[in-house]
Amino acid sequence: MASKRELKKDIDYLVGEVISDCYTYMVINGQKKRDDAIAIIESIIEKRNELIHRIKHPAQKNDRKAVKAHYREIQHDILKSIDEHFTKLSELTK
C-alpha cells in the first residue's frame, strides 16, 4: 500500500489532469458547451474533496486488513471517477 501522502498526491495529479483537459477544451471550443465543461470540473473537485476526507478519516483504525481494504477502495474509486469524467469530456467533443 502506498502512503497516505502519495495517495493524496496521486489524487491531486489525476484531478489536475481532468481540469487541465477541461480548460483546454474550453479554450479550443470557446463558448460551445462551456457550462458542461465547468460542470465536469465542479464534479471532479467534489469527488477529490470526498476522497481526501476518506483518506484522513478511515472507519476502522485498529484492524490492519480493514484499513488496507479501505485504501484499496479509495484507489479504485479515484480511477473509476477519473475514467468517468474523461468519458464525459470526450462526449462533449462529439
VOLUMVO-295784 format. One line per field, with one value per atom (N, C-alpha, C): residue number from 0; residue in three letters; chain; x, y, z. Coordinates in Angstrom, 2 decimals. Atoms other than C-alpha are relative to their C-alpha. Layout:
N
i c(NUM,...)
aa c(ALA,...)
ch c(A,...)
X c(X,...)
Y c(Y,...)
Z c(Z,...)
END
This chain:
94
i c(0,0,0,1,1,1,2,2,2,3,3,3,4,4,4,5,5,5,6,6,6,7,7,7,8,8,8,9,9,9,10,10,10,11,11,11,12,12,12,13,13,13,14,14,14,15,15,15,16,16,16,17,17,17,18,18,18,19,19,19,20,20,20,21,21,21,22,22,22,23,23,23,24,24,24,25,25,25,26,26,26,27,27,27,28,28,28,29,29,29,30,30,30,31,31,31,32,32,32,33,33,33,34,34,34,35,35,35,36,36,36,37,37,37,38,38,38,39,39,39,40,40,40,41,41,41,42,42,42,43,43,43,44,44,44,45,45,45,46,46,46,47,47,47,48,48,48,49,49,49,50,50,50,51,51,51,52,52,52,53,53,53,54,54,54,55,55,55,56,56,56,57,57,57,58,58,58,59,59,59,60,60,60,61,61,61,62,62,62,63,63,63,64,64,64,65,65,65,66,66,66,67,67,67,68,68,68,69,69,69,70,70,70,71,71,71,72,72,72,73,73,73,74,74,74,75,75,75,76,76,76,77,77,77,78,78,78,79,79,79,80,80,80,81,81,81,82,82,82,83,83,83,84,84,84,85,85,85,86,86,86,87,87,87,88,88,88,89,89,89,90,90,90,91,91,91,92,92,92,93,93,93)
aa c(MET,MET,MET,ALA,ALA,ALA,SER,SER,SER,LYS,LYS,LYS,ARG,ARG,ARG,GLU,GLU,GLU,LEU,LEU,LEU,LYS,LYS,LYS,LYS,LYS,LYS,ASP,ASP,ASP,ILE,ILE,ILE,ASP,ASP,ASP,TYR,TYR,TYR,LEU,LEU,LEU,VAL,VAL,VAL,GLY,GLY,GLY,GLU,GLU,GLU,VAL,VAL,VAL,ILE,ILE,ILE,SER,SER,SER,ASP,ASP,ASP,CYS,CYS,CYS,TYR,TYR,TYR,THR,THR,THR,TYR,TYR,TYR,MET,MET,MET,VAL,VAL,VAL,ILE,ILE,ILE,ASN,ASN,ASN,GLY,GLY,GLY,GLN,GLN,GLN,LYS,LYS,LYS,LYS,LYS,LYS,ARG,ARG,ARG,ASP,ASP,ASP,ASP,ASP,ASP,ALA,ALA,ALA,ILE,ILE,ILE,ALA,ALA,ALA,ILE,ILE,ILE,ILE,ILE,ILE,GLU,GLU,GLU,SER,SER,SER,ILE,ILE,ILE,ILE,ILE,ILE,GLU,GLU,GLU,LYS,LYS,LYS,ARG,ARG,ARG,ASN,ASN,ASN,GLU,GLU,GLU,LEU,LEU,LEU,ILE,ILE,ILE,HIS,HIS,HIS,ARG,ARG,ARG,ILE,ILE,ILE,LYS,LYS,LYS,HIS,HIS,HIS,PRO,PRO,PRO,ALA,ALA,ALA,GLN,GLN,GLN,LYS,LYS,LYS,ASN,ASN,ASN,ASP,ASP,ASP,ARG,ARG,ARG,LYS,LYS,LYS,ALA,ALA,ALA,VAL,VAL,VAL,LYS,LYS,LYS,ALA,ALA,ALA,HIS,HIS,HIS,TYR,TYR,TYR,ARG,ARG,ARG,GLU,GLU,GLU,ILE,ILE,ILE,GLN,GLN,GLN,HIS,HIS,HIS,ASP,ASP,ASP,ILE,ILE,ILE,LEU,LEU,LEU,LYS,LYS,LYS,SER,SER,SER,ILE,ILE,ILE,ASP,ASP,ASP,GLU,GLU,GLU,HIS,HIS,HIS,PHE,PHE,PHE,THR,THR,THR,LYS,LYS,LYS,LEU,LEU,LEU,SER,SER,SER,GLU,GLU,GLU,LEU,LEU,LEU,THR,THR,THR,LYS,LYS,LYS)
ch c(A,A,A,A,A,A,A,A,A,A,A,A,A,A,A,A,A,A,A,A,A,A,A,A,A,A,A,A,A,A,A,A,A,A,A,A,A,A,A,A,A,A,A,A,A,A,A,A,A,A,A,A,A,A,A,A,A,A,A,A,A,A,A,A,A,A,A,A,A,A,A,A,A,A,A,A,A,A,A,A,A,A,A,A,A,A,A,A,A,A,A,A,A,A,A,A,A,A,A,A,A,A,A,A,A,A,A,A,A,A,A,A,A,A,A,A,A,A,A,A,A,A,A,A,A,A,A,A,A,A,A,A,A,A,A,A,A,A,A,A,A,A,A,A,A,A,A,A,A,A,A,A,A,A,A,A,A,A,A,A,A,A,A,A,A,A,A,A,A,A,A,A,A,A,A,A,A,A,A,A,A,A,A,A,A,A,A,A,A,A,A,A,A,A,A,A,A,A,A,A,A,A,A,A,A,A,A,A,A,A,A,A,A,A,A,A,A,A,A,A,A,A,A,A,A,A,A,A,A,A,A,A,A,A,A,A,A,A,A,A,A,A,A,A,A,A,A,A,A,A,A,A,A,A,A,A,A,A,A,A,A,A,A,A,A,A,A,A,A,A,A,A,A,A,A,A,A,A,A,A,A,A)
X c(0.84,0.00,0.89,-0.71,1.23,-0.34,0.27,1.45,-1.19,1.11,-1.39,0.44,-0.53,0.78,0.06,-0.10,1.45,-1.39,1.37,-2.23,-0.64,0.54,-3.20,0.64,-0.69,-0.57,-0.54,0.55,-1.89,-1.38,1.34,-5.44,0.09,-0.13,-4.38,0.53,-0.53,-2.38,-1.07,1.02,-5.21,-1.13,1.04,-7.79,0.51,-0.59,-5.44,0.01,0.02,-5.24,-1.39,1.37,-9.02,-0.33,0.28,-9.28,0.76,-0.81,-6.47,-0.63,0.63,-8.18,-1.32,1.24,-11.48,0.30,-0.36,-9.80,0.51,-0.46,-8.09,-1.19,1.21,-11.47,-0.70,0.69,-12.96,0.77,-0.79,-10.06,-0.19,0.11,-10.36,-1.41,1.37,-14.16,-0.74,0.65,-14.95,-1.19,1.19,-18.44,-0.83,0.74,-19.65,0.10,0.10,-20.77,0.91,-0.86,-18.77,-0.56,0.64,-21.28,0.18,-0.20,-20.92,1.42,-1.40,-17.13,0.19,-0.10,-17.48,-0.66,0.67,-19.90,0.92,-0.96,-17.26,1.06,-1.02,-14.68,-0.55,0.60,-17.04,-0.20,0.25,-17.92,1.28,-1.25,-14.30,0.60,-0.50,-13.40,-0.76,0.79,-16.26,0.47,-0.47,-15.06,1.38,-1.32,-11.49,-0.12,0.17,-12.63,-0.55,0.55,-14.66,1.09,-1.04,-11.70,1.07,-0.98,-9.27,-0.56,0.65,-11.75,0.03,-0.02,-11.97,1.41,-1.38,-8.16,0.31,-0.31,-7.96,-0.79,0.87,-10.77,-0.39,0.38,-10.59,-0.97,1.06,-13.51,0.56,-0.51,-11.61,1.51,-1.43,-8.20,0.79,-0.72,-7.36,0.19,-0.08,-7.94,0.83,-0.94,-4.96,-0.56,0.55,-6.74,-1.12,1.10,-9.76,0.54,-0.60,-7.54,0.59,-0.54,-5.72,-1.11,1.13,-9.03,-0.63,0.54,-10.24,0.80,-0.85,-7.28,-0.02,0.14,-7.56,-1.29,1.29,-11.19,0.10,-0.21,-10.15,0.75,-0.75,-7.60,-0.91,0.92,-10.26,-1.01,0.99,-12.78,0.56,-0.57,-10.41,0.21,-0.21,-9.51,-1.33,1.33,-13.17,-0.56,0.52,-14.12,0.73,-0.78,-11.31,-0.42,0.43,-12.33,-1.37,1.34,-15.97,0.05,-0.07,-15.04,0.68,-0.60,-12.73,-0.99,1.02,-15.55,-1.03,0.94,-17.94,0.61,-0.67,-15.39,0.12,-0.11,-14.86,-1.36,1.35,-18.65,-0.29,0.21,-18.58,0.62,-0.71,-16.19,-0.72,0.70,-18.58,-1.03)
Y c(-1.18,0.00,1.24,-1.27,3.46,0.81,-0.83,6.05,0.93,-0.95,8.46,1.20,-1.17,11.26,-0.25,0.33,9.52,-0.15,0.16,8.65,1.37,-1.35,12.30,0.69,-0.59,13.39,-0.57,0.64,10.87,0.55,-0.54,12.12,1.41,-1.37,15.73,0.06,0.02,14.90,-0.38,0.47,12.98,1.02,-1.03,15.62,1.20,-1.09,18.26,-0.27,0.36,16.39,0.17,-0.17,16.32,1.48,-1.45,20.03,0.65,-0.55,20.85,-0.31,0.36,18.95,0.74,-0.77,20.71,1.43,-1.36,24.11,0.04,0.09,23.06,-0.09,0.12,22.04,1.35,-1.29,25.41,1.03,-0.93,27.32,-0.30,0.39,25.36,0.27,-0.08,25.42,1.26,-1.25,28.82,-0.23,0.08,29.15,-1.27,1.21,25.89,-1.02,0.97,23.59,0.34,-0.46,25.67,-0.41,0.35,25.04,-1.48,1.44,21.28,-0.29,0.18,21.51,0.49,-0.52,23.63,-0.97,0.99,21.05,-1.20,1.10,18.35,0.41,-0.49,20.47,0.01,-0.05,21.06,-1.39,1.37,17.38,-0.69,0.68,16.18,0.62,-0.63,18.73,-0.52,0.57,17.47,-1.42,1.37,13.89,0.01,-0.11,14.92,0.30,-0.35,16.53,-1.17,1.18,13.44,-1.05,1.01,11.13,0.41,-0.49,13.29,-0.15,0.17,13.27,-1.47,1.44,9.46,-0.47,0.36,9.22,0.44,-0.55,11.40,-0.66,0.56,9.58,-1.45,1.41,5.79,-0.48,0.46,3.96,-0.83,0.90,1.26,0.14,-0.27,2.34,-1.17,1.06,-0.77,-1.26,1.21,-3.51,0.28,-0.27,-3.54,-0.41,0.47,-5.57,0.92,-0.90,-3.28,1.33,-1.27,-0.21,-0.15,0.23,-1.70,-0.09,0.11,-2.58,1.37,-1.35,0.96,0.82,-0.77,2.50,-0.58,0.60,0.00,0.45,-0.47,1.02,1.45,-1.39,4.68,0.06,0.04,3.88,-0.40,0.45,2.04,1.10,-1.05,4.86,1.18,-1.14,7.56,-0.36,0.39,5.61,-0.09,0.10,4.89,1.39,-1.36,8.53,0.76,-0.69,9.86,-0.50,0.57,7.49,0.52,-0.50,8.59,1.46,-1.41,12.27,0.21,-0.10,11.79,-0.45,0.45,9.89,1.10,-1.12,12.79,1.10,-1.03,15.20,-0.42,0.46,13.07,0.02,-0.10,13.01,1.43,-1.40,16.82,0.31,-0.30,16.74,-0.56,0.60,14.74,0.93)
Z c(0.00,0.00,0.00,0.03,-0.85,1.25,-1.17,1.86,-0.27,0.13,2.53,-0.82,0.70,1.26,-1.50,1.42,-2.06,-0.62,0.50,-2.44,-0.24,0.16,-1.92,-1.21,1.15,-4.46,-1.30,1.20,-6.99,-0.32,0.20,-6.49,-0.57,0.47,-6.93,-1.44,1.35,-10.04,-1.02,0.94,-11.71,-0.15,0.06,-10.82,-0.80,0.76,-12.19,-1.49,1.41,-15.48,-0.60,0.48,-15.82,-0.16,0.04,-15.01,-1.15,1.09,-17.43,-1.36,1.26,-20.23,-0.21,0.12,-19.48,-0.43,0.40,-19.73,-1.44,1.38,-22.94,-0.95,0.80,-24.31,-0.13,0.03,-23.36,-0.84,0.81,-24.99,-1.49,1.41,-28.22,-0.54,0.48,-28.45,0.38,-0.37,-26.98,0.91,-0.85,-25.53,-0.23,0.32,-27.07,1.15,-1.09,-24.21,1.19,-1.10,-21.72,1.36,-1.28,-18.93,0.33,-0.23,-19.39,0.48,-0.41,-19.07,1.44,-1.37,-15.93,0.99,-0.86,-14.50,0.26,-0.18,-15.05,1.01,-0.94,-13.21,1.43,-1.33,-10.28,0.58,-0.45,-10.10,0.45,-0.36,-10.06,1.25,-1.22,-7.38,1.22,-1.10,-5.20,0.33,-0.20,-5.71,0.68,-0.61,-4.83,1.49,-1.40,-1.60,0.81,-0.68,-0.70,0.26,-0.14,-1.31,1.01,-0.98,0.67,1.41,-1.31,3.55,0.42,-0.32,3.34,0.38,-0.34,3.45,1.42,-1.33,6.55,1.12,-1.03,8.37,-0.32,0.24,7.93,1.08,-0.90,9.52,1.16,-1.05,11.42,0.07,-0.11,12.61,0.60,-0.72,14.64,-0.83,0.81,12.06,-1.25,1.09,9.68,-1.36,1.27,6.98,-0.48,0.37,7.05,-0.50,0.42,6.73,-1.41,1.33,3.74,-1.04,0.92,2.13,-0.25,0.11,2.81,-1.01,0.91,0.96,-1.41,1.32,-1.90,-0.66,0.51,-2.28,-0.47,0.40,-2.41,-1.33,1.25,-5.13,-1.17,1.03,-7.10,-0.35,0.20,-6.64,-0.80,0.73,-7.89,-1.46,1.39,-11.01,-0.75,0.61,-11.72,-0.27,0.14,-11.18,-1.10,1.03,-13.36,-1.37,1.27,-16.14,-0.41,0.29,-15.88,-0.45,0.35,-16.03,-1.36,1.32,-19.02,-1.07,0.95,-20.72,-0.25,0.17,-20.08,-0.86,0.78,-21.51,-1.46,1.38,-24.60,-0.70,0.59,-25.13,-0.45,0.39,-25.28,-1.36,1.25,-28.22,-1.22,1.14,-30.38,-0.58)
END
